[in-house]
Amino acid sequence: MTKTLEEIREFMEGMGIPGRDLWDLPSSTKTFPDGAHWRIEISGIERASTMQAMIDEAKTRNINIHRVVATVGGSTYCDFEELEAMAQMARDEKIEVVMAVGHRKAWDVGSKEMSNWEGAMWGPRLRGSDNVSYWLADMMRNIEAGIRGFLVYDEGVLSIVTRMRKEGFIPKETVFKCSVFAGYCSAAGARLIESMGANTLNPSSDVSLPILASIRKAVNMPLDVYVSTVDSMGGEFRVYETPEIARVASPCYFKFEPGTSEPDIYKPWITETWHQEFVRQKVKMVAIVKEIMERHAPQLKLSEKGPSDLVLAEPK
């Protein structure tokens, strides 16, 4: 049975998925609940000392940080008291925390993703039910410390935690961010992840403006768009694209994660003082983007500190 490209695209449209990337770059009519178009997310808040350094630098530069992705190297490397301290600092500063927990795929005896071919295709999804249960156990440890947001890169895990949230096995306010390592870079994939319970999506770092516009048409959740990313993932620094990104992808988080590669900068033997200085450079990047946005897109609103829809930590 022969079907034309136009018929295929019409079928996609019937599912609420754009049949083409939106090359006309329409302005998004969607915003955050406070009416803002963009917010700030900083990745790599590895320890309590990193959190404190980021807060100090943000105050010095008069920058509001809305969300952090913490312990990219795995929260299992933090002791419980440190997790509690991070939760308390974030609560005090009205910053949402998305924790990257262990168990991580690279820790498994079958860490094939370390290879350049098969692993690159398989991604960091967890291998076997034992590893899934380890991941969930570390999530529970973080929840006990007060954390209410988690990075998810495995669709099987997402299905479990969504059910846990629905049934009250974990706090109902818990939020889940779909990681860039899940590899989603289309409207169809974004719509699937949103339907599975993801609250926010980090698409691939190289998504074009037409792709971002098509994803925005298909979903309502915020899109977490890399402005700066590690060299091993492309090394993009899209500072002058930020006005257009915010215009077509609102509501969106501008995400900052510079460096060489994640294994280089997030292994636990990198010293705390190194991360303290590194996060100050990330805050400087945020200040540069804020300047560019104010110069070239003053009509696009940035959220104030601590908007009410953020899910804050609940330390004891």
N, C-alpha and C positions, 0 to 999 in steps of 0.2 A: 504494500500500500504506500503510494508516494504522497508525501506531504511537503508542501512548499515551506520555505523559510518563514514566510508571512503567516502561514497557518500555525506553525510551531510557536511563533512569537505571540500570536493571539491566544494560544492555549496557556502560555506562561502568564500573560496579562490576566487571564481569567482566574488564576491562582493568587493574584495580588503581587506577582513578581514581574518587574519590568521586562519586556521582551527584548529591550536593547539598553545598553548603558546610555545615560541621559546626557548626550553631547551638547544639548542646549543649556545645560547647567542651570536649572531652575532654582530659585531661592527657596530654601526650606521654610515652611510656615510653622514648624514645630520649635518649641523652646523648652527649657527647663521650667519647673513649676513656678519659679520666681520671675519668669519672663526673660531670663538671660539666654544668650546664644552659646557662650563658651565658658569653660572652667579649666582649671589647671590640675594636672596629675603628675607627680614625680615618682619615678620608680627607683628601687634600690635603697630603701631605708632599712638597712640591714640589722642595725642594733639600736638600743635606746640612745646611745651616744650619737648615732647618725641622725636620729629624729631630733634630738636637742640642737645639733648643729644646723639642721635645716630650718628649724623654728627661729633660731637666733638670726640666721642670715636673711630669712624672709622678713623679719621685723626690721632689720637694718635697711633693707631695700624697699620696705613698704609694699610687700607682695602678699597676696592672699593665696594660700595653698588649699585647695578644696579636697583633694584625695591623694593618698600615697599608696603605692604598691610596695609592701614591706617584705623583708627577708626573701628576696628573689633566690638566694642560695638555699633556702629551706628553713622554716621556723624551728625545725628539730635541732638546729645549732644554737638556739637561744634557750637559756634556762627559764623556768616558769616565772621567776621574779622579774626577769627582763621583759617577758611578754606582758606582764601586768603593768610594768612601768611604761612601756610603749602605748598600751591601751589608755593609761591615765593621761599621758602627755597629749595624745591625739584628742581625747575627750575634752581636756581643758582648752585646747586650741580650736575645737570644732572642726577637726579634720577627719574625713572618713578613711578608714584603713581597710585595704584589701590585702590579706595575708597570703603569701605563697608558702604552702605547708610542705612537709615531707609526708609521706614517702615519695621520693622523686624517681623517675624512670632511670636516671643515670646511676642511682645507687643499687639497682638490681643486678643480680648475676647475669641477666640476659640483656645487658644494656647495648642492644644492637644499634640504637640511635646514634651511638658514637662513631659508627662507620659512615663513610662518605656516600654510600649508595643506598643499600637497603634501609639503613637507619634514617637517612634523610627522607625516604618515602614514608616510613612508618610513623615518624613523629614521636613525641614523648608520651604517648598513651601508656597507661599502666598495664603490666603483664601479669595476668592472673588475679584471682580473688584475694589471695593473701596480700598482695601489694595494694589492692583497693582498700582492704580493711585497715592496713597500716596508714594509708592516707587519711581515711576517715577518723582513725584514732587520733592523729595529730590535729585534725580539725577540731575534734572535741576538746582537746587540750587547750587550744586557742580560745574556743568558746568559753571554757571555764575561766580563762584569763580576762575575758571581757570582749574579745574581738568578734565582730559581727559581719565581716566581709571576707570573701575567699576567692582566689584565682583558680579557675578550673580549665583544664585543657583536654579532658577526656570526657567524651559524650556519655559513656557508661556511668562515670562518677556523677556527672550532671543529672542524669536520670534518678540516681539514688538520693542525692542531696535535695533535689526538688521534692521528692516524695517525703523525705524526712521533714522538710520545712512545712509541707502541707499538713502532715499528721501531727505536728508539734513535737517531733522527736528532737528537733533543734529549734531555737527561737524563730518565731515566724517572721521577724524583721530581717533575718539574715539575708545578705545579698551575695550574688555570685557573678563574677566577671569572667567572661570567656576570653582566654588568653590568646595572644597572637600565635602561640605554638599549636593551637588547634587548626590554624591554617585557613581561616575563612576570609574570602575576598570576593564574594558575590552577594547579590540580593537574595538569591535562593538559599545560600548557606546561612546568611544572617537571619532570614525568616525562620528557618528550621531551629536555630539555636534559641531564638526568642520564644518560639513555641514550646521548647523544652524547659523553659524557666530561667534562662539567663537574664540578668538585669541590665547588663551592659556588655559591649563587644569591642575588643581590640582587633580590628582587621589587619591584614598584612600591611607591612610598612610601606609597600610600593603601590598601594591602590591609587589610581588616578582620580582626578576630580569627577569625571563622568561616572566612574564606578561608585565613588562615594555618594554621588547624587542618586544613583539607582538604589543603593542600599538604603539610603534615607527614605526613599519613597516606600520601600517595602516594610520597614520596621519603625517602631516608636521609641525603642530604648536608645540611650545615649551611645554614641560612637566614640571610641577612645583612639584618637588619631595621632600617630607619631609625628612630632615636629623634628625631633632628633632621635636617632637610633644608632646602635652599635655598628661598627664597621662590618662585622661578620654578617649582619642582616641588611646591609646596603649602605649604611653610613649616611643616610639622608639627613639634611638639615633644611627643612622646608619653611624657613622663617617667612619668606616673602609670599608664600602660598597661604599663610594662615588666614588672611581676610577672606579669600575665596573658599577655603575649607570650612570656616565657620558659617559662611553664607549658605553653602549648599548642604552642609552636613549637620547643622544645628538640630538638636542640642548635642554638643560634642565637648569632650575633654581634649585639650592639647597635652600630649604625653611626652615626657623628656627622659631619655635613657641613652646618653652618649657613652662612648668608650670603644674599646677594641672588640671584645666579644664577652658575652655573659660568663662563660667559664673563667675568663681572665679576671673579671672584676668582682665576681660574686662567690668565689671559693672562700670558705671560712678562714683560711689562713692569711687572707688579705687583712691587714691590721685595721683596727677600729679608727685609728687616727687618719689613715688613708681615706677611708670612707667619709670621715668628717670633712676633710678638705674637698673631696670630690663632690659631695652634695652641695657645697657652697657654689661650685661652678655650675651645677644644674640650676640653682636658684638664679644665678646671673643670667643664664639662658632664658629663663622665664621672664626676667626683667626686660631683656631685649625684645622678646616677642610682644610683651605688653606695650612697649614703646611703638613697635611696628603697627600693632592693632590700633592704638590711639591715633597714629598718624594717618593711616590709610583706611580704617573701618570704624570710625568713632560711633557709627550708628548701631554697631553690633555690641550688645551688652555683655559685660563680664559680671558673673555673680559676685556679690559681696561675701565677706567672711561668714562661714558657717550657715549657708542656706538651710531652711528647715527640713528639706527633703533628704538631706544627707543622713545616712544610717551611722550613728556614732557608736563607738565602743561603750561597753557597759561594765567597767571595772568595779570590783567589789569595794 
